[in-house]
Amino acid sequence: MLTAFGAVAAATMVVSYGLEARGRHWVAVFAAASFAAAVYGVLIGAWIFAVLEFIWAGIAFRRYQGRPAS
């Protein structure tokens, strides 16, 4: 179950990253997926991965806030 959670988080990150140009909401999806990947990292004990994903989620959230609504 935990592996499936990580796989869904990673797949969602890839898809939403590819679709970011289509709208602001995809940046929010990417931020949420990055956060989920960070949680996955914590749950499996991969602390470096978790910290980097938390940082990436924060960057994506800031990009979401700064991007004008379409």
N, C-alpha and C positions, 0 to 999 in steps of 0.2 A: 504494500500500500504506500509506503514511504517513497519507494522508487518511482511509482506511478505519479505521485505528487511532484517530485522533482522533474520528471519527464514532461509533465503538463506545464509546469512553470517555465522550463527551458523552451519548449515548443511555442508557448505563448509569447515569450520574449522575442524569438526569431520572427514570428509572423507579424507581431505588432511593430517591431522595428522596421520591417519591410514596408509596412503600410503607413508609417508616420506622415509621409507627405500628403496623404489623403485627408487628414484632419487632425485637429487638436486632441480629440478623444483617443486616438491611437497612441499618443504620447502618454496619456494617463494610463492606458492599458499596459504599456511598456513599463511604466513606473511601478504599477501594482505587481506585474509579473516579476520584476527585479526584486521587489520586496519579498514575494513568495519564494523566490530562489534563495534569498538570504535566510529566510526562515528554514528552508530545507537544509542549507549549509549548517545552521546551528543544530538542527535535529540530528544530522549525521556526524557532527563533531568536526567539521571542516571549517575551522574558525577563520582562517585567512580568506577563504572563499566567501564566507558569510559577511565579513567586514567589507570586502570589496563590493559585494552585491548591495549591501546597505548604502554604501557611498554612491554606487551607480543609481540606485533607486532615488536617492536624494537629488542627484543631478537631473535625473529625468523629471522628477516632480517640479524642480525649479524651471526646467524648460517648458513644462506644461503651463505653469503659472505665467510665464513670460510670453507665451504664444497667444496671439489674438484669436478670439473665437471666430469661426467661419460662418 
